[in-house]
């Protein structure tokens, strides 16, 4: 389901797919695997620019305190290039790993788990979007808890 939502929600695995066919195939696989909360995003609001002024200020302040803003800018740039961002609701651990596996099968890049308090990079080292010394990266698998 394509959404008008432009903010990355918490407790979601997020990845970038090139083209609508790859995104559709990924959505179908995810739903077959029991993941029904799949957002198909064609636009990402990295700094809360499309929210009220107070929320925008909080988003911008938060962005300076975490690496999350760099990740969000990557997703925003991807959608501006015409790529699709999928956000799949999943619990940390096995569910998030299963979503990552399905996204990888469809060629997703920049796969991350956006938890309530932290972002965990789940992109495999063989993926061209894997982190480098210039791009922040957390542990490969999200920690439970």
N, C-alpha and C positions, 0 to 999 in steps of 0.2 A: 504494500500500500504506500503510495507516495504521500508525503505529508508536507504541510506548510510549516511544520516545526523547523526552526533554524538553530536551536540550541541543542547541544549534545547533552542528553539526560544522564543522570548518575545511574550506576549499576547496569551499564550497557557495554557490550563489546562493540567497538567501532572499527570499520575498515573502509578502504577506498576501492571501488571497482570501476574499470574502464568500460563504458558502454552499458546500454540498457539491457542487452541480452544477458550479459554476465550477471548484472544485478538481479534480473528476473530469475535466472537459474539459481542464484544463491538464495533468493527469497523462497523459492519452491523447495530447495533442499532443506533449508532451515525450518520451514513449516512442517515438512515431512518428518523431521527429527523432533518435533514438538515445541519449537520455539515460535510462538504465535505473535509476540510483540516485536515486530520488525519494522523499523522506520526507514523509509527510502527518502533520503534527503538530497535535494538538488541545489541547496543553498545552506551555508553554515554561517552563523553570526558569531564571529570569534570573540568579540568584546562586548556583547550585549548592546550593540548600537541600535537595535530595533526594539528596545525596551524603554520603560520610563526612565527619566534622568537619574533617579536614586539607584535603581537596579543597575543601570549602566555604570555609574560611579563605583558601585560595589564590585562589579565584574572587572573593571579596569584595575582597581586596587588589588583584587585577588590575583589578577594576571601578573602583577609585578612581584608577587610573593611566591609564585609557583612556576613550574615549567609548563603547566597546562596551556598557557597562552601560545607557546610555540607549537604545541600539538594542534590546537584549535586553528591556528593560522595555516598549518599544513592542510587541514580539511577544507578550510575556506578557499585556499588556492586551488585545491583539487576540483571543487565544484565550479569555480570560475573557469577552469579549463574544460568543463563539460563532464567530468567524472561524477560518479554517484557515490555518496557516502551512506553506508548501511549502519544502523545502530540497533543492536539486538539486546533486549533485556535478558540478563542471565545472572545467576549467582556466581560468585567467585569460586574458583576451583574447577571441578569436573565439567560443570555446565559451560563455563567460560572457555575452557579448553576445547570442548566439542564445537562451540560456535567458531572458534579460531580455525579448527581443522576444516570445517565446511567452507569458511571464507577462503582459506588457502587453496582448496580444491578449485575454486572459481577464479583464482588469480588475484585475490585481494592483497593490497599493500597497506602499510601504516596501520596495522591491527593493534589496537590498544583496549585495555579494560579501564573504563572510567568509573571508579568507585566513588563512594561518598567523600573520602578524604584524600585520595591519591589516584594517580593515573599509572597503570602498569603497561609497559611496552610488551606486546605478545608477538611482534613480528619475528619470524624465524631468521637466523643469521644468513640463510641462503636467499632471502627476499631482497631485491634491490633497494627497498625502502628501509632496510634494517638500519639501526642507529649507528652512528660513528662518533668520533670524539667531538664533532660539531653539533650533534643532535642528542638531546638528553634521552636516556634509556634506563628503564628499571629492570627488575628481574624478569626473565622470560615467562614464568608462570605466576599468576596472581596468588598471593598467600590467602589462605582461608582465614575467616574471622572477621 
